[in-house]
Amino acid sequence: MTTDLHALAAQLGRRLADAGLMLATAESCTGGWIAKCVTDIAGSSAWLDRGFVTYSNAAKQDMLGVAAATLAEHGAVSEPVVREMAAGAVARSAAQVAVAVSGVAGPGGSADKPVGTVCFGFALPDGVSTETLHFDGDRDAVRHQSVAHALTRLIGLLV
């Protein structure tokens, strides 16, 4: 069963609008897919400030302020990195809420970070939380599940 990303994005938009909050996205493996889903919703300019697609480590550093030391110590696919990505997205935007995603969508992975490993960071006015999940499937399936999870988790955090 395919998750209805449009419905999730619309629900997230209602939550953000009701709370008077703006969103920023900081995406690596999802390549802007979260921002695309959000901007598919008419009126999303009322609650989306901007999206950062930071696929390379240099982009994570330049655009979001992720520390070189954090990348060197933990790798791009790690909770410390998505924590800094989410915090950087808020700091470099007019948003109060941000989601950051970095993962291994495939086809290549490693023993410690196999295909399907995805780290999420969620910045809210009261702080940043992180989590790591493992999704099954090919590259497109991993990315789709990552977008669905990011939208769903944000909705849950904004209750």
FENWO-V561610 format. One record per residue. RES is the residue in three letters. SS is DSSP state (H for helix, E for strand, C for the rest). Layout:
res;ss
RES;SS
RES;SS
//
This chain:
res;ss
MET;C
THR;C
THR;C
ASP;C
LEU;H
HIS;H
ALA;H
LEU;H
ALA;H
ALA;H
GLN;H
LEU;H
GLY;H
ARG;H
ARG;H
LEU;H
ALA;H
ASP;H
ALA;H
GLY;C
LEU;C
MET;C
LEU;E
ALA;E
THR;E
ALA;E
GLU;E
SER;C
CYS;C
THR;C
GLY;C
GLY;C
TRP;H
ILE;H
ALA;H
LYS;H
CYS;H
VAL;H
THR;H
ASP;C
ILE;C
ALA;C
GLY;C
SER;H
SER;H
ALA;H
TRP;C
LEU;E
ASP;E
ARG;E
GLY;E
PHE;E
VAL;E
THR;C
TYR;C
SER;C
ASN;H
ALA;H
ALA;H
LYS;H
GLN;H
ASP;H
MET;H
LEU;H
GLY;C
VAL;C
ALA;C
ALA;H
ALA;H
THR;H
LEU;H
ALA;H
GLU;H
HIS;H
GLY;C
ALA;C
VAL;C
SER;C
GLU;H
PRO;H
VAL;H
VAL;H
ARG;H
GLU;H
MET;H
ALA;H
ALA;H
GLY;H
ALA;H
VAL;H
ALA;H
ARG;C
SER;C
ALA;C
ALA;C
GLN;C
VAL;E
ALA;E
VAL;E
ALA;E
VAL;E
SER;E
GLY;E
VAL;C
ALA;C
GLY;C
PRO;C
GLY;C
GLY;C
SER;C
ALA;C
ASP;C
LYS;C
PRO;C
VAL;C
GLY;C
THR;E
VAL;E
CYS;E
PHE;E
GLY;E
PHE;E
ALA;E
LEU;E
PRO;C
ASP;C
GLY;E
VAL;E
SER;E
THR;E
GLU;E
THR;E
LEU;E
HIS;E
PHE;C
ASP;C
GLY;C
ASP;C
ARG;H
ASP;H
ALA;H
VAL;H
ARG;H
HIS;H
GLN;H
SER;H
VAL;H
ALA;H
HIS;H
ALA;H
LEU;H
THR;H
ARG;H
LEU;H
ILE;H
GLY;H
LEU;H
LEU;C
VAL;C
//
